[in-house]
């Protein structure tokens, strides 16, 4: 069985597990609708922290101060070095750290399973970031995301003051808050006392399967680009499918961004731990997964606009393959490249 077929079958399994968790908890959740008590708890925490006091929960205090100290360090470092990818270096580390904080201060089986799932996710993403040259020495060096150069050409952002404001507000403050919010289901699960059940183990399995899909997609893309550039550097003629310029085979024949689809799905599944814990089907910790999904809408629009300008066939690719979701067929005999350069 091909890796692509395994990934598609895994995706369907995750989908049905998620539906099952929602179904069995529909009438179990003690808080129907939007749990205002949780929001009021956050208001009390934030008021106390703003006044210089403590929230009453050491895990919340540590996470709050970590978030804003890291944001400040990333801003100063980014401005001094001109490298806006400081938050990117911590993207795979901070959600894991926040989950560990709540697990260590409020240990229960569910939180340990969440920490296991988050750690597996973090290890894979860190590995991928390392091999792409994202880290270097000294720590503030390393490759910058190529898209920031295009963002610097935007009106206002291209000015010195505009760029600093963008770096401070969107990259450092907003994205650091987002990273905490993606891990915020751990806050909910530290407050609910319902015992762990099969749902928690099934959700952990689901996240590991999604990490497997993400790893496979990244590997297929990495292998494609590595071999393509080896041909270019050795001045050999690019043959099919490398002359297309971008991967459109295997998982990339199913959707244009299979790794991003898996990434967004991971945090929606992570949110379902709160439902298993007994929280409302819709609670405030869903904000992290939703905002992350919105961020990916914008980032893929930017990256696809760049790719469309580089490769003539990308417009056709966009018309034939869904960006994220579709009715994926796991029973095809193979998943060859969809496009071919006609010479």
C-alpha positions as CSV (number, residue, x, y, z in Angstrom):
1,X,0.0,0.0,0.0
2,X,1.4,3.4,-1.0
3,X,2.1,6.1,1.6
4,X,-0.5,8.3,-0.1
5,X,-3.2,5.7,0.3
6,X,-2.3,5.2,3.9
7,X,-2.5,8.9,4.5
8,X,-6.0,9.2,2.9
9,X,-7.3,6.2,4.9
10,X,-5.8,7.7,8.0
11,X,-7.6,11.0,7.3
12,X,-10.9,9.3,7.0
13,X,-10.3,7.4,10.3
14,X,-9.6,10.7,12.0
15,X,-12.7,12.2,10.5
16,X,-14.9,9.4,11.8
17,X,-13.3,9.4,15.3
18,X,-13.9,13.2,15.6
19,X,-17.6,12.7,14.6
20,X,-17.9,9.9,17.2
21,X,-16.4,12.1,19.9
22,X,-18.9,14.9,19.1
23,X,-21.8,12.5,18.9
24,X,-21.3,10.7,22.2
25,X,-20.7,14.0,24.0
26,X,-23.6,16.0,22.5
27,X,-25.8,15.4,25.5
28,X,-23.1,14.9,28.1
29,X,-21.7,18.4,28.2
30,X,-22.8,20.2,31.4
31,X,-22.5,23.6,29.8
32,X,-24.7,24.0,26.8
33,X,-23.8,26.6,24.2
34,X,-21.1,29.2,25.1
35,X,-19.7,28.7,28.6
36,X,-19.7,32.2,29.9
37,X,-18.3,31.1,33.3
38,X,-15.0,30.2,31.5
39,X,-14.9,33.6,29.9
40,X,-15.5,35.3,33.3
41,X,-12.7,33.2,34.7
42,X,-10.4,34.6,32.1
43,X,-11.5,38.2,32.8
44,X,-10.7,37.7,36.5
45,X,-7.3,36.2,35.6
46,X,-6.4,39.0,33.2
47,X,-7.5,41.7,35.6
48,X,-5.3,40.2,38.4
49,X,-2.3,39.9,36.1
50,X,-2.7,43.4,34.8
51,X,-2.8,44.8,38.3
52,X,0.4,43.0,39.1
53,X,-1.2,40.3,41.2
54,X,-1.4,36.6,40.3
55,X,-4.3,34.8,38.6
56,X,-4.5,32.2,41.4
57,X,-3.3,29.6,39.0
58,X,0.5,29.3,38.7
59,X,0.3,27.6,35.3
60,X,-1.8,30.5,33.9
61,X,0.8,33.0,35.4
62,X,3.7,31.2,33.8
63,X,2.1,30.9,30.4
64,X,1.0,34.5,30.4
65,X,4.4,35.9,31.3
66,X,6.2,33.4,28.9
67,X,4.0,34.5,26.1
68,X,4.7,38.2,26.4
69,X,8.4,37.9,27.4
70,X,9.0,35.7,24.3
71,X,7.0,38.3,22.1
72,X,9.3,41.1,23.4
73,X,12.5,39.1,22.8
74,X,11.4,38.1,19.3
75,X,10.6,41.8,18.4
76,X,13.9,43.2,19.6
77,X,15.9,40.3,18.0
78,X,14.0,40.6,14.7
79,X,14.6,44.4,14.6
80,X,18.3,44.1,15.4
81,X,19.0,41.3,12.9
82,X,16.4,42.2,10.2
83,X,15.3,38.5,10.4
84,X,11.5,38.4,10.9
85,X,11.5,34.6,11.4
86,X,12.2,34.7,15.1
87,X,8.7,33.5,16.0
88,X,9.0,30.8,13.4
89,X,11.9,29.3,15.3
90,X,9.6,28.9,18.4
91,X,6.5,27.8,16.5
92,X,7.0,24.1,17.2
93,X,8.2,24.6,20.8
94,X,5.8,27.0,22.5
95,X,2.5,25.1,22.2
96,X,4.3,22.0,23.6
97,X,5.8,24.1,26.4
98,X,2.4,25.5,27.4
99,X,0.8,22.0,27.4
100,X,3.7,20.7,29.6
101,X,3.2,23.6,32.0
102,X,-0.5,22.8,32.6
103,X,0.2,19.1,32.8
104,X,2.9,19.4,35.4
105,X,0.8,21.8,37.6
106,X,-2.5,19.9,37.1
107,X,-1.5,16.3,36.2
108,X,-4.2,13.9,35.0
109,X,-4.2,11.2,32.4
110,X,-6.0,13.3,29.8
111,X,-3.4,16.1,30.1
112,X,-0.6,13.6,29.8
113,X,-2.2,12.2,26.6
114,X,-2.5,15.8,25.3
115,X,1.2,16.4,26.1
116,X,2.2,13.2,24.3
117,X,0.2,14.3,21.2
118,X,1.6,17.9,21.3
119,X,5.2,16.6,21.8
120,X,5.0,14.3,18.8
121,X,3.7,17.2,16.7
122,X,6.5,19.5,18.0
123,X,9.2,16.9,17.3
124,X,8.1,16.5,13.7
125,X,7.8,20.2,13.0
126,X,11.1,21.0,14.7
127,X,12.8,18.3,12.6
128,X,11.4,19.7,9.4
129,X,12.4,23.3,10.4
130,X,16.0,22.1,11.2
131,X,16.6,20.4,7.8
132,X,15.3,23.5,6.0
133,X,17.9,25.6,7.7
134,X,15.6,27.5,10.0
135,X,17.9,27.2,13.0
136,X,21.5,28.4,13.1
137,X,24.2,29.8,15.4
138,X,23.9,32.2,17.0
139,X,20.2,31.4,17.7
140,X,18.8,34.5,16.1
141,X,20.3,33.6,12.7
142,X,19.0,30.9,10.4
143,X,17.0,31.1,7.2
144,X,14.2,33.6,7.0
145,X,10.8,32.6,5.5
146,X,11.0,33.7,1.9
147,X,7.5,35.2,2.1
148,X,8.6,38.0,4.4
149,X,10.6,39.6,1.5
150,X,7.4,39.9,-0.5
151,X,5.5,41.3,2.6
152,X,8.2,44.0,2.9
153,X,7.1,45.2,-0.5
154,X,3.6,46.0,0.6
155,X,2.6,49.7,1.1
156,X,3.4,51.0,4.6
157,X,5.0,47.7,5.7
158,X,7.8,48.6,3.3
159,X,8.7,51.6,5.3
160,X,11.0,51.4,8.4
161,X,8.3,52.4,10.9
162,X,5.6,50.4,9.1
163,X,7.7,47.3,9.1
164,X,8.5,47.7,12.8
165,X,4.8,48.1,13.6
166,X,4.0,45.0,11.5
167,X,6.7,43.0,13.1
168,X,5.6,44.0,16.6
169,X,1.9,43.7,16.2
170,X,1.3,40.8,13.8
171,X,4.4,38.7,13.9
172,X,5.4,39.0,17.6
173,X,2.3,39.9,19.6
174,X,-0.5,38.3,17.6
175,X,1.3,35.1,16.6
176,X,2.6,34.5,20.2
177,X,-0.9,34.9,21.5
178,X,-2.1,32.5,18.8
179,X,0.5,29.9,19.8
180,X,-0.8,30.0,23.4
181,X,-4.4,29.8,22.2
182,X,-3.7,26.7,20.1
183,X,-2.6,25.0,23.3
184,X,-5.4,26.5,25.4
185,X,-7.5,23.3,25.4
186,X,-5.0,22.2,28.1
187,X,-6.4,25.1,30.3
188,X,-9.9,23.8,30.0
189,X,-8.9,20.2,30.6
190,X,-7.0,21.3,33.8
191,X,-10.3,22.6,35.2
192,X,-12.7,19.7,34.4
193,X,-12.6,16.5,36.5
194,X,-14.3,14.0,34.2
195,X,-12.2,10.8,34.0
196,X,-10.4,9.9,30.9
197,X,-12.2,7.6,28.5
198,X,-11.7,5.8,25.1
199,X,-12.3,9.2,23.5
200,X,-9.0,10.6,24.8
201,X,-7.0,7.7,23.5
202,X,-8.8,7.9,20.2
203,X,-8.0,11.6,19.9
204,X,-4.3,11.0,20.7
205,X,-4.2,8.3,18.0
206,X,-5.9,10.8,15.6
207,X,-3.3,13.5,16.2
208,X,-0.4,11.0,15.7
209,X,-2.1,9.9,12.4
210,X,-2.3,13.6,11.3
211,X,1.3,14.1,12.2
212,X,2.1,11.1,10.0
213,X,0.1,12.7,7.1
214,X,2.0,15.9,7.6
215,X,5.3,14.2,7.7
216,X,4.6,12.3,4.5
217,X,3.5,15.4,2.7
218,X,6.6,17.3,3.8
219,X,8.8,14.4,2.8
220,X,7.3,14.1,-0.6
221,X,7.8,17.9,-1.2
222,X,11.3,17.7,0.2
223,X,12.3,14.8,-2.0
224,X,10.8,16.5,-5.1
225,X,12.6,19.8,-4.5
226,X,15.9,18.2,-3.5
227,X,16.0,16.1,-6.6
228,X,14.9,19.0,-8.8
229,X,17.7,21.2,-7.6
230,X,20.2,18.4,-7.9
231,X,19.4,18.3,-11.6
232,X,19.5,22.0,-11.9
233,X,22.9,22.3,-10.1
234,X,24.4,19.5,-12.2
235,X,23.1,21.3,-15.3
236,X,21.0,18.4,-16.4
237,X,17.7,18.7,-18.2
238,X,14.6,18.6,-16.0
239,X,12.4,15.7,-16.9
240,X,8.8,14.9,-15.9
241,X,7.5,15.6,-13.3
242,X,10.4,17.9,-12.2
243,X,10.0,20.2,-15.2
244,X,6.6,21.2,-13.9
245,X,8.5,23.0,-11.1
246,X,6.3,22.1,-8.1
247,X,5.0,18.8,-6.7
248,X,1.6,17.7,-8.1
249,X,1.9,14.0,-7.5
250,X,1.0,11.7,-4.6
251,X,-0.6,13.7,-1.8
252,X,-0.2,16.9,-3.9
253,X,-2.5,15.4,-6.5
254,X,-5.2,15.1,-3.8
255,X,-5.0,18.7,-2.4
256,X,-2.6,21.6,-3.0
257,X,-1.5,21.8,0.7
258,X,-1.8,18.4,2.4
259,X,0.7,19.4,5.1
260,X,-1.3,22.5,6.0
261,X,-4.6,20.6,5.9
262,X,-3.2,18.1,8.4
263,X,-1.7,21.0,10.6
264,X,-5.1,22.7,10.9
265,X,-6.8,19.5,11.6
266,X,-4.4,18.7,14.4
267,X,-5.5,21.7,16.5
268,X,-9.2,21.1,15.8
269,X,-8.8,17.5,17.1
270,X,-6.7,18.9,20.0
271,X,-9.7,21.0,20.9
272,X,-11.9,17.9,21.1
273,X,-10.1,16.9,24.3
274,X,-12.1,19.7,26.0
275,X,-15.4,18.1,24.8
276,X,-14.2,14.7,26.1
277,X,-13.4,16.4,29.4
278,X,-16.9,17.6,29.8
279,X,-16.8,21.2,28.5
280,X,-19.3,22.7,26.2
281,X,-19.2,21.5,22.6
282,X,-18.4,25.1,21.8
283,X,-16.1,26.8,24.3
284,X,-13.5,29.6,24.2
285,X,-10.5,27.4,23.5
286,X,-11.8,26.8,20.0
287,X,-10.6,30.3,19.2
288,X,-7.0,29.0,18.7
289,X,-7.9,26.5,16.1
290,X,-10.1,28.9,14.2
291,X,-7.5,31.7,14.2
292,X,-4.9,29.3,13.0
293,X,-7.1,28.2,10.2
294,X,-7.7,31.8,9.2
295,X,-3.9,32.4,9.3
296,X,-3.4,29.6,6.9
297,X,-5.9,31.0,4.5
298,X,-3.9,34.2,4.3
299,X,-0.5,32.5,4.2
300,X,-1.5,30.1,1.4
301,X,-3.0,33.0,-0.7
302,X,0.4,34.8,-0.4
303,X,2.5,31.7,-1.2
304,X,0.2,30.7,-4.1
305,X,0.4,34.2,-5.6
306,X,4.2,33.9,-5.5
307,X,4.1,30.4,-7.0
308,X,1.6,31.4,-9.8
309,X,4.1,34.1,-10.8
310,X,6.9,31.6,-11.1
311,X,5.2,28.6,-12.8
312,X,2.8,28.9,-15.7
313,X,1.1,25.6,-14.9
314,X,0.2,26.6,-11.4
315,X,-3.0,28.4,-12.5
316,X,-4.2,25.2,-14.1
317,X,-3.2,23.2,-11.0
318,X,-5.3,25.5,-8.8
319,X,-8.3,24.9,-11.1
320,X,-8.0,21.1,-10.9
321,X,-7.0,20.4,-7.3
322,X,-8.7,21.7,-4.1
323,X,-6.6,23.9,-1.8
324,X,-7.3,22.0,1.4
325,X,-10.3,19.6,1.3
326,X,-12.0,17.4,-1.2
327,X,-13.5,13.9,-1.6
328,X,-10.3,12.0,-1.5
329,X,-10.3,8.6,-3.2
330,X,-8.2,6.0,-1.3
331,X,-8.8,3.3,-3.8
332,X,-6.9,4.6,-6.8
333,X,-4.1,2.4,-8.2
334,X,-1.6,5.2,-8.1
335,X,-1.4,9.0,-7.6
336,X,0.8,10.3,-10.5
337,X,1.6,13.9,-11.3
338,X,-1.4,15.6,-12.7
339,X,0.4,18.0,-15.0
340,X,2.9,17.6,-17.7
341,X,5.0,20.1,-19.6
342,X,4.4,19.8,-23.4
343,X,7.6,20.5,-25.3
